[in-house]
Amino acid sequence: MLPSKIPVRSRPVRSFDLITPQGQTYRFPQPTLLQRLLRWGLAHAETVAISAAILALIYVAGFVAEALDHSVFDACNDRVGLRRVG
């Protein structure tokens, strides 16, 4: 059975109101720029950490491949030089 309404994406909350049992309304101030940036950073921290780890592994693999590359080709060149074709 299909849903009768298409789900609407929730919008971010702009203000926070607290209604006390006595009926008083307390309005919290909007978050500062630093608080918003910190919240955004914490929300994306896992993605950034995984990306940094992958980039570090690629960087290290480049050095390892370069070190192995020279030694492997040197060994192959020595063996080819000993063989005589003819």
N, C-alpha and C positions, 0 to 999 in steps of 0.2 A: 504494500500500500504506500502510495506516495505522500510525502508530507504536504499539509495544506498551505504552509508558509515556508518561504525560503529563509533559512537562518540568516540573520543580519549580523555582520561583524560588529563586535562591541567597540564602543568608542572609549578612549581613555577618560578617566574621571578628572574633571578640572577643579572641583571643590569638594571638600569633605565637611559635612555638617553632622554634629552630634546633638541629639535631642535628649536631654537629661530627664529622669523620672519626674522632676518638678516642672517640666514643660519649657525649660530654658533651652535656647539654641546656641550652641557654640560653633563658630565657623573657624576651621583651621586655616592658617595662611597657606598660600600656594607655595610649592617647593621652589627653592632658589635654583639658579642655574647650576651651581655646583652639585646640589642634591640630584637634579635631573641627570646630569652627566654621570654621576656616580651610579645611579640606578641603571642607566643605559649600559655603563661599563660592566656592572655586575651581571646584567642580563646576557651580555655577549662574551663573558670571560671564558667560558668553556670552549666556545668556537675559536677564540683568539689563541688559547693555550694549545689546542689541537693543531691549529694552523702553524704556530711557531714550532711545535715539535716536529711536524712533517718537514718544514723548511730546514730545520737543523739537521734532520736525518739525510735529506738530499744533499746538503752542503758537505757533511762528513763523508757521504758516499762518493762525492766527487773527488775528495782528496784520496780516499782509499783506492778508487778506480785508477786515479792517475799514478799512484805509487805502484800498484800491481801491473798497470799497463806497461810501464817501462821494463820491469823485470821479466815479464812474460815475453815481450818482443825481443829482448836481448838474448834470452835462452833460445828462442826459435831461430834467430839470425845466426847464432853460433853453430847450431846443428846443420843449417842449410849450407853454411860455408864449408863444412867438412865433407859433404857429399860431392862426388864428381859425376857430372852427367856426361855420358859418352859412350 
